[in-house]
Amino acid sequence: MITRLLDAARARTQLADAAAKTDETLTVRLRDGEVVAAHTSEQAGHNLRVVVEGRIGVAGTTALDPDALLGAALASAAAGEEAPLLLPSPSPLPRVHTHVPRAAAATMTELGQLGRLLTTRLSQGGRSVTVHVERSVGSVQVGNTRGVDTEYHVTLVALDIDVVNPSGDGNVHVVAHLAGADLPDHAAIDGLVADVEQRLAWAARSAPAPAIAAPVLLLPEAVRAFLAPVQQALVGKAFLLGTSPLADSLGEQVMHPGISLTDDPLRDGQAGSRPVDDEGVPSFRAPLIEGGVLRRCIYDLETGALAGRPSTGHGRRSTFAKPQPAFSNLVLHAGEHSLDALLAAMGDGLLVEAVAGGTGGSSRSGTFTHPVVLGYRVQGGEVTGRVEGVVIAGNCFDALWSVGGIGRDARWIGSSFLPPLLLEGVTVAPR
């Protein structure tokens, strides 16, 4: 449909580009080894952007009607915003592994077997284990009136596990996640089980909260929430509007020298991997912060054009909305410290596994307040029990100047690769 759509658009527009996405997903949910839900879903959508007399129009559809889609896009352009948009020309694309045939062929039965395997490994001692297994197969096609016409295929297998462990002072929930383009191998399963068992052991008894000014060690799940304001601040639209606290700091030291952050769509087999963005711009590894120095923010074609900058290959499209800049795989570079070494360095403090959204963060200020969903007291460099009823609060940009250590044991949380992060300057307070 994209070829026909763009052929029709050439006669009636200055420029046009389009993206088509398909997705077929199998989902199985098991509770204590029994399937409680299983379903299949399919989605397909087309998004068209046109430029007419300098104005941009966007339309989308889930129907196979190119004439109607073009008409809607032209109508949108009549009232659209002006922007000096320049579409990319065809270019060689990098190689990146995004599709695994055995994952694409996985059946509902195989997904159920995977869920039962995890249940068997984790269900001892009266625990209740819920496993959600999802397998997606999809495609992305991108084209424009300058000759770009490319397509790639993706697979994604995602596991979400919730283990409820009864204890003398209430049930303890420990959750874990695993995602990638392939079915998890034995090593990945073993690592996931060992990680859950460690956290269940830490949470077996309760402990008092540390002092308000104690160091805080964030594990990868909590690091992802903590970095949300930084991600917001690194989006080009925030630079363009002047709402990012980093907007005037390109080339300057903005964080501790140990912090390096890269957006890397070329990591084989990960959730955000891709050879090209949704606007036809080839993907590349983009250092955002190197040694604490701000190197770049991310742009799509339109926000880049308005800022007088080229796209960084970060355009993402949904079916009905105009493209927006978005990250692919966000990588916080690991450090040299083992988890035991970080615990020893903090001495007495709070180890945070997971947080709730709380007030989140703001690209304008970087402030946050996160209720701790699962956290542990550390005393004398040892984990002594779980801590309940506390929040962590502060300003992430200030805290990232006071990094006490970065772990070497990074892991994938969705499309983010994150190590443990030891911080000073984060307040621990009762809810």
Protein Blocks (a to p, Z undefined) as FASTA:
>chain_A
ZZmmmmmmmmmcfbdcdddddddddddddeehiafbdcddddddddddddeehiacdddd
fbdcfklmmmmmmmmmmmmccdddddddddddddddfbdfklmmpcfklmmmmmmmmmmm
mmgghiacdddddddddddddddfeopacdddddddddddddddddfkocaddddddddf
bdcdfklmmmmmmmmmmmmmmmmpccddddfkbccdddfklmmmmmmmmmmmmpmklmmn
opafklmmghiafbdfkbccdddfkbghiakbcfbdfkopacddddfbgghiafbdcddf
klmmmnopacehiaccdfkbccddddfbdcddddfbdfklmmmmnopacddfbdcfklop
afklopacdddfbdcddeehiafbdcehiacdddfklmmmmccbdcfbdcdehjaccddd
ddehiacddZZ
